[in-house]
Amino acid sequence: MLAEGGISPSDREQLLERSNALMEKRLAVVTRSAPMFAVALRGYHTARAKGDTALADGIAAWLAGQPNVAAGSKRQVGVKGDIDHFGAMSFLQGLLTVLRDSGHAGLYLVLDEVETIQRVRGDMRDKSLNALRQLIDDIDSGRFPGLYLLITGTGAFYEGPQGAQRLEPLAQRLHVDFTTDARFDNPRAVQVRLSAFDFDRLCDVGRKVRDVYAMHANAPDRLAAKAGDAFIDELARAVAGRLGGKVGVAPRIFLKKLVADILDRIDQFPDFDPHLHYKLTIQDTELTPTERHAASATSVDDIVLT
């Protein structure tokens, strides 16, 4: 007699045993560096194999650091409490081990907009800066093999008094001399200076997005014909113009208009011609405060009297 899905109960048990054996073999190494991470993974795997979706989802939420995970779910698997700073670092070691044993080269971790640290309470800011310093030192010591860390932030974070300069050891680790001509910046340095976003780069981004879109489109030839490089440049110029010529704040709204208003329509409607059937409109409600400020009136002629 076959069970649901065309697999007999005996075959299902054999598959489960083989799967568990393979999981235990892979978790043996993880257990040495992150035992609680291994316990959670083992429980998650078993729950999935038995079709217990609720339990599997609960353990996945706990592994992701979400609060208010049902105590019953944690008790069934054998994990306790919530994940703190030390647990998260241990779990990162376990994750890197799993990735390595699964054939992956490693993990690319991006900490974006770290300048927001400057706006938190003083004690929290100091803890955050010290955590960055500790993470950098741990990577340098080899604690996290296969981890590539990228930290992005404004110049104010790296050079300002409320950023990295507030913690001298962190400032020393991140220091790079940028007094030399930008043409000779060292791409191997611990810190890389990004040049300002200009019109040419905006057009390049638009072309690359169009090319990626065309790779999965239903009508790539039509996209190439109707959304050529000249049209991308024209749209970029129009969007930047609506935002006061400030190219640095234009990418988000430019790409939104390009994909949703232009590329999607060309791909779906053979008769659509952006030169004939499309007119750029930008409403205040679709802009961020920064974009809205850039698009604000620049003369008395731009003010509508009611």
Beta strands, then each sheet from edge to edge (+ up, - down):
strand 1: 107-111
strand 2: 147-151
sheet 1: 1+ 2+
end
